[in-house]
């Protein structure tokens, strides 16, 4: 009886740790997706507002204001 209770408790704690792990992995992927989305928005904005395509990739290639 006591061993059965320990087994159930260990299974329960393992299930909780798995849920925490999956939440961490999910939050990592959401953060990765969000940063990629922001980078793509910045890239396409820089291409649309600059006369050179590489203005976002290489600093100093912006259109000089005279």
Buried (B, 14 or more C-beta within 10 A) or exposed (E): EEEEEEEEEEEEEEEEEEEEEEEEEEEEEEEEEEEEEEEEEEBEEBBEEBEEEEBBEEEEBBEEEE
